[in-house]
Amino acid sequence: MKKTFMLKSVCTALAILKINALLAVERTTPYSYQLKGTDLFLWIALFLVAVLFIAVLLLGEKIGGISNLLKKEGPKEEGDKLRTYLHRLNSQQINRILQYKKRQKMNLPAVIVGALGVSLYLLPSNLLAQQGDTINRSNIFTQGGVIITLILLSIPVILAVFILFMKIGKRLYTINNQARGEEAEEIANLIDQIPLSDIEEELEEQKSALDYRVDQNSLSGKTQAKDNRGILKIDPNAGIQIVSVKKKAVQRPNVDPALSRMVTWYLISATCWLLFGTTVGEYVGIKFVAPDVDAVSWLSFGRLRPVHTNAVFWGWASIAMIGLAYYVVPRVSNTPIFSLKWGWYSLHLINACVLLGTVSLLAGVNNGGGEYREYIWPIMLLFAIALVLTLINFYKTIGRRTTREIYISNWYIVAAIIFTIVIALVAYIPFWQHGLGETIVQGYYMHQGVGMWFMLFTLGLVYYFLPQQLNKPIYSYSLGVLAFWSQILFYTLIGSHHFVFSSIPWWLQTVAIVGSAGMAIPVIAGTTNFLMTFNGAWFKIRDSYTLPFFLVGTIFYFTGSLQGTAEAFRSTNLVWHFTDFTVAHSHLTMYGIICFFLWACIYAIVPRFTGQEAPQISIGAHFWLALIGMMFYTVPLMYGSTLKGLMWIEGKPFIEGVVAMAPHWLWRAIGGSLMWLSHLFFAYNMYRMISIQKKVDVPEEIIKRLEEKKISE
């Protein structure tokens, strides 16, 4: 109770400080945010003190519980201690002890307290206030850039405290298990030495009591209950109020351990790049509301933006897709993967590509600004080699399949790799990249990278994992084939719709617009296929934590893709082009479709490898923070960009459109912060699904030690 009161006191103090900070905001220019006097330093100091205070409380609880165990508090006499542990045994364990004695004759208690919701304090409170036209330069520590820099510097401090806490907690966990093991050994020796006659009667009575089951009608009777006065109201469908219980994943014992280890490392690498890439994106988003946050060339927007996009494209999404495909391709081919060694080579090559590419972009070495192809060709060559190895590996695996047909997942996956090799060659070979040729190539590469690599590949994964999670076949194989060939036909034509009203040929622009309209065919076919697969199994969504991710991905596959079609027409392009509407659209598709589908597949497969589930509440936090954050990010940008485009059409000065976007960029930063926070939850969930930490169950350990003694004899 004392600890709870102290935690509440800390939260209250932070809340009061937040309110005071809100009231103390001075009016400044739209691009400079400041607090009065020392309020900033006060709330940062209190925040850090609160974090350290909570960590000390949690560690104190852990150490206190373990010290009690090490001191062996409780029964002092061996007989009392033995009786105490005998009474903790269940019926099965009692039966095993009795059998052992007859043959001889012829809680980890610590509870981890949930973390406080302090994410609100990662942003200065004055970002929520309307700004005026004056600026106070009397104190450099009141400037927006300095404020945000200080906050960003406090993040690694908090992270270091968290890592220290985790390491100490893990060590205490090990000590606790060792103490429990010693306790179990001691009790096992006592049971081994005590005569059966001394404990047999007591254990038999305890076993009989444990095995007794009350008849279901013993207390209620067989007559139907009536409530003539309407006093009782019973809801038979009521469940847990906060977190509903979800079904657990079924472990697959026939998965090759070497394959599952490799796939797991692919997913670990992808998660690391997701955290890195979106942390950079979070920082870039902050720059929109505080451009003076830094003055370092390596941290300039022009360098960080491609670091963000390439890290999440090639590091997160690509590695995750290929890793999941290394499970899907042999599974639907009913044959082992051709070469695990080649799979490891591909993983190392892609990681090296993204790492070297990130360093080169930060240093200002790039490919001349072509979007999504900023990596110079020697670095991107590593990715290309990995793709070739992966293609050969999958091709040979499918060639050795024991099934008659090639399942549609393999169609999508192999086609995506082939198309990506082609578009990479087109993008990096310089022979035709002169003048307008480079513009056309850029449109082709940029759009094919999204549609023929990420979208095509991810859809192939969904065609396997969605039926698996629903435990029913895909609704229509024919619809899948129609979506496959129509996407190949139309998507390869639409890259030039990014250059409507430009100097490229008018007929080429028109072809791109027609292709964009034709994309309605594969989108409607694919969406119908997925939703009809859900049909008759909608009730399974409430019992699953993977199906909501699949459903959200399917919804945004339809809405986001058709939004791209709507943007391609000349009338809408005139309003939205060169605005942040394109940024919102790209996040609606790459994040709403690709990321949600990948998360669904990861949550579906990792527990089958490890037999361990992530906490349902943290999976729910990941889902809702990602979804709500994405909506906060995209909707204000689409609304503000529409107004901005209309202002341009009316002939308003360019700078007025920039000023008008300031509040929408603030919402972008808030939404991006929620999305980034959801990725922290995802990384935590990955850790919980992969790390193996089993606490020692003392009664079960006692039986195990006794059985080991019997075997050694």
N, C-alpha and C positions, 0 to 999 in steps of 0.2 A: 504493500500500500504506500509506503514511504517513497519507493522508487517511482510509482505511478504519479504520485503527487508532484515529485520533483520534475518529472518529464512534462507534466501539464504546465508547471510553472514556467519552464523554459519556453514552451510553445506560446504561452500567454505573453511572455516578455517580448518574444520576437514579433508577435502580432501587434502589440502596442507600438513597438518601434516602427513597424511597417506603416501603421496609421499616421504616426507622427511624421514619417518621411513623406508620405503622400501630401500631408498638409503643408510641408515645408518646401515644396518645389517652387523654384523661381521660374519666371517666364523668360525663355531664351529664344534663339533662332531655331528654325525647324531642324537644323542638323547639329545642334549642340545641346546636350542634356546635362544638367547639373543639380546638385543638392545643396542645401544651405549648410554652411559651416562644416562641423565635424560629424554630421549625421551619418554620412557615408562610412567613415572609419568606425563609428560606433556600432553600426549594424553589422559590418563585416566582422569586427572583433567578436561581437556577441554570437554571430553565427558560427564562427570557428570554435569559440568556447563551448557552444551548445553541442557541436559535433563531437568534440573531445570529451565533453561531460557524458554524453550518451555512450560513447565507446568505453569510457572507464566504468560506467554502470554495468554494461553488458559483460565486460571482462571480469568485473568484481563478482557478478553472479556466477559466471562460469568457474572462477577460481574458488569461490566459496563452496559451491557444490562438490567440486573435486577434492578440496581439502577435507571436507566432511567424510568423503569416501576414503581418502588416504588415512585419516585418523581412525577409521573404522568405528565411527560413532554408532550407537545403538546397542544391541545386546553385547554384553561383555563376556559372558560365559559361553563356552563352545556349544554346550547343549542348547542354550537359548538361541544362539546364532543358527544352529542346525535346524531347530524347530521353525525359526522365522523363514528360512529359505524353503523348507519343505512345504510350508503353507502357501508359498508362491507358485508351486508347481501346478500345472494343469493336469487333466485326467490322463492325457497321452504320456506326459513326462513321468507321472507316478507309475503308470503301467510299465514303462521302460526301466525305471529303477527297481521295481519289484522283480521284473524278469532278470535283471542283472544280479540282484542279491540271491535269487533262487538258483541261478546258474552258478554263482560263487559258492553257494552252500553245497551242491553235488559236485532403473529406467534411466539408457542414458537419461538422467533426470533433468539435465540442463535444457532450457527452452530459449530459443533465440528470439528476442523481442523485435518486432517489425520496425523498419526505419521510419523516421518522421517525414511527413510530406513537406519538404523544404524546397522543392524545385522552384516555387514562386520567387524565392529569394535569390535565384541565380541572375535575375534581371533587376536593374535598379528601378525603384518604384517610380521615379520621375518619367519613365518611358510611357506611363499610363496617362500623363497629363498633357493638356494642350499647351503649346509653346508660343511665345511671343516674339518680339522683334529685337530685344536687347540682349547683350551678352556681357557677362562679368568676367574680366580677365585678371582680376586681382589675385586669384589663387589658382595655380595650374591644376591642383588636385580636385577642383570642382568641374573640370571640363569632361564632356561625355566620353571622349576617347580614353582619358586617363582612368575614369571610373570603370569602364568596361574592361580595360587592360588589367586593373587590379582584381576585378571579379574573375577574369580568366586565369590570373595567376593563383587565385585561391583554389581553383578547381584541382590542380595537381596536388596541392597540400591536403585537401580533403581525400583525394584518391589515395595518397600515400598513407593517411590514417586508416582508410578502409582496408588497404592491402596489409598493413601491419596488424590490424585487428583480425583479418582472416588467417594470417600466418600464426598468430598467437592462439587463436581459436582452434586451428587445426592441431597445433602442438598439444593444447590442453585436451583435445578430443582423444589424441593418441595416449596421453597419460591416463585419461579416464578409462580407456579400454584396457590398458595394461593392468590398472588397479582392479578392474572387474574380473580380468582373467585370473589374477592372483587369488581373488576372493573365491572364484569358481573352483580353482585348484584346491584351495583349503577345504571347502565344503565337500568336494568330491572325495578327498582323502578321508574326511570324517565319515561319509556314507560308506566308503569302502571298508573302514575298520569296524564300524558298529555292527553288532549282530542283527540278523534279520528279525529275530523275535522282538527286539526292542522297538522297531518302527513299523512292523508289518501291519499290526492291527490298526494303528493310527492312520497309516497311508491307505489301507483298504477302506476305512470309514470316510476319509477325505475324498477318495476316488468315487465312492458310491454317491456322496453328496454332489460332487461335480457332474456325475453322469445323469443325475436325476433331472428329468424334464417334466414340467407341469403341462398337463393336457390343455389345449388351447381353449377349452370350454370350462376349465375348472373354476375360474373366478367369475366369468361372465354368465355362465349357464347357456343353455341352448335356445332360450326364448329370445325373440327379437326385441331389441330395446326400443322403447317409445318415449318420445319427449313431447308430451301434450302441451306443455307450457312454453316450448320454444326456448328453453334456457341454454341448451347446448348447441354449438355450431361447429361441426367438424369438417375440415377441408381434407379430403382423402389425397389430394394432389399436392399438398404443401410439402415443400422441401427445405433445404438449408437456406436461410435468409440471404446471406451475403454471397457465398460461392456455391453454386450447384455442383453436385457430384457428377463427374464425367467418367465415361468408360475408359478403362486402361487399355493400352496397346498390347497386342498379343505378341509375345516374343517368338521369333522364328528361329528354331534350333538348327535349321539346315542352311543358314547363311555362312558362307566361307569366312572364318575369322580374319584371314588375311585381307579379303575384299572389304569386309566391314571396317577394318582398321584403316585402310586406305581411304574409303569414302568418308569416314569420320574426320580424317585429317584434311581432306578437301573442305569439309564444312567448317572446321575450326579456322582454317586459313581464310575462308570467305567471311566468316564472322569478324575476324580481326580487321580485314579490309573494310567491312561495313562500318565498324566503329571509327576507324581512321578517316575514311572518306566522308562520312556524315558529320564528324567533328569539324573537319575542314569546311564542309558546307554550312554548318551552324555558324562558324566564324565569318564566313562570307556573307551570310544573311544578316548578321549583326552590322556589317559594314554599310548596309543600306540605310540603317537608322543612325549610325555614328561613323561617318566616313573618316573622321580624324582619330580612329581607334589606334592607329599605328602609323609609322613612317618608315617601315623597313621594306626594302625592295623584295625580299623573299616572301613577304606577307602581303604583297599588293594583290588587288582583286584580279588583275590580268594573269597572275601566275597561279593564284589559289583556285580560281574557278575551274581550269582544266585539271588541276590536281584532284579536285573533288569529283568531277564527272568521270575521269578515267579510272580513279580508284574504285568507284562504285560500279562502273561498267565492267572493267576487265578484272578487277580484284574481287569484288563481292559477287555480282550476278553471274559472271562467266565461270568462275571457279565453282560456285554452288551448283550451277546447272550441270557442268561436266561431272562433278562428283556424284550427283544424284543419278546421272545417266549411266555411270559405271555400275550402279545397282540395277537400273531398269533394263538396260540392253541385254545382259546375260539372263535376267529373270524371265523376260518375255521370249527369249530365244531358247530357254530351257537348256542352257549349256554354260560352262564356266567362261569367264572372260579370257580372251586370247592371251594377253600378257599383262600381269600386274606390274611388272617392271616398267613397261612403257607408260602405264598410268602414273607411277611415281615420277618418272621423268617429266611428264607433262605438267604435273603439279609444281615441281621445282622451277621449270622454265617460266610458267605464268607468274609465279611469285617473284622471280628475278626480274621479269619484264616490268611488272607494276612498281617494284621497288626502285629499279634504275630509272624508270620513266618519271616517277615522282621526284626523285632527286634532280633529274635534268630539267624538269619543268620549273622547280623552285629556283634553280640556278639561271633560268632564262634561256635554256637551250630547248627549242621546240621545232615543230615542222612547219612553221610559218602561219600558224593560226587556223588551220583547217579544223573545224569543230569535230571532236571525237577522234581525230587523227593527229593530235598534237605530239604524240611520241615520235621521235625521229626513227627512221627506218631500221637502223641496226638494233634498236631496242624492240621495236615491234616485230622484228624477225624472230625473236625468241617465242613470242606468242604464236606466230605462224607455224613454227616448227612443232610447238605443242599441239596445235590443231591438226597438223598432218599426222602426227603420231596417234592422236585420239581417233582420227578418221580411219586409219588403217586398223587400229585395234578393234573398233566397233565393226568395221566391215568384215574382218576375219571372224569375229565372234558370231555375227549374223550368218556368215557363210557356213559356219559349222552348226547352225541351229538344228534341233531335233524336231521342231514343229514344221508343218507343211507350209503355212503362210507366214509372211512377215507381218507382225502386229504393227498397227498404225503408229504406235509410239516410236518405233524404229524408223519409220518413214520420215517423221518430222525431225527426229534428232539427227539422222545422217544427212538429210537435205539441208538442215541449218548449218552444219559444219562445211558442207560442200559450197554453199552460197557464200559463207563468210570468207573462205579461202579465195573465192573469185573476187568478191568486192574489195578484199584487202589488196589483191594484186592490182586491181583497177585504181585504187586510191593511192598506191605508193609507187607504181611504175610511172616515171615522169614524161613518157613520150608524147602523150596527148594532153598534158596539163599546161596549156598555154592560153592565156586570155580567157575567153568565155568557156573554153574547154574545161578549164579548172573549176569554174563555177558549176558547170553541169556535173562534172565528176564529184564535186563536193556534195551536191544535192543527192546524187545517186548513192554515194557511200554512206552519208549520214542517215538517210532514211532506211536503206537496206540493213544497216547495222542494227537498227531498232527492230524492224519488222521481220527480216529474214534470219537474224541471229537470235536475239532475245525472245521475240514473240513465237517464232516457229519452234524453237528448242523447248521453251517452257510449255507450250501447248502439248508437245509430245510427252512431257513428264505428267501433265494433268490427265492425259488419256490413259495413263497407267494408275496413278495414285488415287484419282477421284473414284473410279469403280472399286478399287481396293478398299477405300475407306467406307464406301456405301455398301460393300459386300454384294454388289450386283453388277452385271455387265453394262458396258456403255450402251446408251440408248440405240444408236444407229451407227453402224460401221460405214454405211453409205454416206451419211451426212459428214462424217469425218473425212472421207475421201474427197467429197465435194469441196469442203473447206480447204483441204490441203492443196488441191490443184488450182482452185480459184485464187487462193492467196498467192501462189507462185505466179499466176498469170497477171494479176492486177498490181500486187505490191511492187513488183520490179519496174513499174512504169511511173510511180508517183513522186519520185524524188524532186522533180523540177517544180512541184507546186509550192516549194519554198521560195521560188524566184518568179512569182507572178508579177507582172508589170515591170519586169527587168528587161535587159537588152537581149536575153536569149530568145530564140525564135518563138513566135506566137503559137505556131502549131505544136511545138514541144510543150509549151505551157498548157495548151488545151488537152493534149494527150495525158499529161499528169493529172489534170482535173477529172477527166473521164475515168482514169484508173482509180482515183480516189473515190469516186462515186461507186465504181465497181467493187470496191472493198466492202461494201455493204453485204455482198453475197457470202464471203467466208465468215464475216463477223456474225451475221444472223444465223448461218448454219452452225457455227461452233457454239454460239450461245444457246441455241435451241437444243443442241446435243447435250450440253452440260446440264441445263435446267431440266430436260426431260429425263436425264439420268437421276436427278434428285427426285423426280416425281414418284410418289408412292413411298418415299423414304424421308420426307421432310421432318418427321418426328425425330429422326436420328441426330438432327442438328443440335437439339438441346442437350443431348448426352455426349457430344463430341466437342473437343477443343480444336480439331483440325478442320472440320467441315465449315465453320464460320469463315475461316480464312479462304477456303475454296469458293464459298458463296460470294464474298466481297470481291475476290479476283474476277469471278464470272460477271458480276454486275458492272465492274469498271471495264472489263473487256468489251462489253457492249457499248456502254456510254462513252468511254474514252475514245474508242476506235471510231465511232460514228461522229464524235466531236471533231476528230481529225478530218473526216470527210467534209463536215460542215465548214471547217476553216479553209478548205482548198478552193471553194468557189470565189470568183473574183469579187463579188459584192461584199462578202465577209472578210476576205483577205485584205481588202482596202482599209477596213477598220482595225483589224487585229494584228496585221503584220508589223514587225519591228516593235511590238509592245511586249509586256510581260505575260500576255495571254499565252504565248508559245511556251514560256517557262511553266505556267500552270498546267498546260496540256501535257507537257513532257513528264511532269511529276504525276499527273493523274494516270498516265499510262505506265511509265516505267516503275512507279512506286505502287499505284493502285492495282496494277495487273501483275507485273513480274514479281515484285517483292512479296505480295500477299500469296501468290501461288507458290513461290519458293519456300516461304515460311510454313505453309501448309504441308508441303512435301517433307520438309525437315522435321517438323513435329510428328509426322506420320512414321518416319523411318528410323530416327535415332533411338527411340525407346525400344524398337525391335532389335537393335544391335546390342544395347547395353542392359535392357531389362529395367531401366530406371526412368521414372517420369519426372518432369519438372513440376513445381508447385502450380496448381490450377490458378491460384490468385495472381501469380506473376505472369502466367500465360495470358490471363484475362487483361491484366494491366498492359501487356505488350500490345494486344489486339486493339483495345480501345484508345490507348494513347496514339498508336500509329494511325488509326482511322480518323479520330477527331483532329489530330494534328494535321493530317493531309487535307482535311476539309477546311481548317483554318488557314492553311497555306494557299490552297488553290482558289477557293471561292472569292475571297477579297481581291486576289490578283486578277481574276477574270472580270470581276465587276469594275475595278479601277482601270484596267486596260481598255475596256470598252469605252469608258468615259474619256480616257486619254486619246483613243483613236478618233472619237467624235470631235474632240477639241482640235485635233490636227486638221480634220476635214473642214472645220469651220474657220481655219486659218489662224487659230490662236498661237502665240509664241511657244516655241518648244519648251522653254524653261517653265511655263505655266503647267504643262503636262507633268513635268518632273516634280514640281511642288505638290501637285494634286495627288501624286502617288505616295507621298510620305506616310499617311496613315495606313495605306494598304501594305506598304513595305513593313510597317510595324507588325501588322497581323501576320505577314509572311515570317517574320522573325519568331513570333510567338508559336505559330504552327510548326515551324522548323524545330523549335526547342522541344515541343512535345514529341515530334517524330524522333529526334535524337535521344530523348529520354526513353522512348519505347525500345530503342536499339540496345540501351543498357540493360533493360529487362530481358531482351532476347539473348544477349550474351550471358546473363546470369542463368537463364533457362538452359542454354547450351552447357554451361558448367555443371548444373545440377543433373542433366541427363547423361553426361559423360563421366564425371568424377565418381569414383567408387569409394564410398565411405560407409562401412557397416558397423553399427554400434554393437557391442558385446551384450547379448542377452544372457544374464547370469544363469537362470535355471537351465536354458538350453546348453550353455557352455558346460555346466556341471554334468549333464547327461553325456555330452561329447567326450569329456575327459574320462568318465567312467568307461565308455565304450572303447576308447583308445587303450585304457589299462587292460581291458579284457583281450583286445587284439594282441597287445604286446606279450601277454601271458601265454 
